[in-house]
Amino acid sequence: MSETSAFFERLTVAGQDPRFSKVCGSVRFDIRDDGNLEQWLLDIDHGRMRVTRSGAPATTVIQVSAQLAEAMARGEVNGLAAITRGEIMVDGDLALALRIGRLFPREPGRLQREDPDSGT
């Protein structure tokens, strides 16, 4: 299993995240690897998170290479920095994308556990 798949599986297992109790929306990750497209859809409804493999329409679409997605899932790359460098494309609600970016680990092997409203 790839690090990216493991990351999304951990979100699925977590199910409810009280840090996102005021958040509603959906984020689709379009992950490209040598012409192949892998799509993950994260639906958030007042902290309840559901992850599926789907290309369904979403509030926000994040386009990223498979290599960069793997590095983010390992905590080796900061998503905001990658957006700033143009390595990640965001279509839709940028504020939602930035909040979701906080779920990615800041160090290898850990999900973030901070309040998305705290600004940290």
Buried (B, 14 or more C-beta within 10 A) or exposed (E): EBBBBEBBEBBBEEEEBEBBBEBBBBBBBBBBBEEEEBBBBBBBEEBBBEBEEBEEEBBBBBBBBBEBBBBBBBBBBBBEEBBEEEBBEBBBBEEBBBBBBBBBBEEEEEBBEEEBEEEE
